Each structure stands twice: as structure tokens, then as C-alpha cells.
């Protein structure tokens, strides 16, 4: 398992889509329902993770372990940047 990076999180829908794509390229048909069942995740939870694009890191680790032949070391991540804006001074410069 990799060290957690600040402002970086894995992208659940893209990881699932890439897993299905790589499996298909290898001649294996995977469905979201089959993935959820193999990982022991209720379909309702899987759909929530997919829609909200947020899943526990353990799910990603288990997915990489279970489907090592397709996504062994694949990490699809989103970097979240925050920008602070300096407020202009209220004083007029004369």
C-alpha cells in the first residue's frame, strides 16, 4: 500500500471503467455486479461509491489484489487544489 498523499484521492468510477476495459481486452467479461460480488460489496454501496466517486481506500486495495492481472498497480487519482485569494485592502492609496 502506498503512503497517502495530501489533496489526492483515487477515482472510483474511472478505476472500475479501466478494470472492465482491461479485462475485456484480455477476453474476460466483467460487470459492475460481478465486481461488487467478488469484492463482497453490496450493490447499493457499490453504486453509491460510483455515483459519489468516493470509496474507502481498503476497497481500492482489495480491488488491486483481487484483479491483480488487470489493474495490479493502477492508481487513477484526482488532485484537489485549493487556491487562496488575497482580499484587496479597503484603504484607498492616495
Residue pairs with C-beta under 8 A, 6 or more apart in sequence:
1 57
1 61
2 75
4 57
5 77
7 79
7 80
7 81
7 82
8 77
8 78
8 79
8 80
9 54
9 77
9 78
9 80
10 55
10 57
10 60
10 75
10 76
10 77
10 78
11 53
11 76
11 77
11 78
12 49
12 50
12 53
12 54
12 55
12 59
12 60
13 50
13 53
14 76
15 60
15 63
15 71
15 74
15 76
16 32
16 35
16 50
18 71
18 74
18 76
19 30
19 35
19 63
19 67
19 70
19 71
19 74
20 30
20 31
20 32
20 35
22 70
22 71
23 29
23 30
23 67
23 70
24 30
26 69
26 70
28 70
32 43
32 46
32 47
32 50
33 43
35 46
35 63
35 67
36 42
36 43
36 45
36 46
38 66
39 46
39 59
39 62
39 63
39 66
41 49
41 59
49 55
49 59
60 75
63 71
64 71
64 72
64 73
64 74
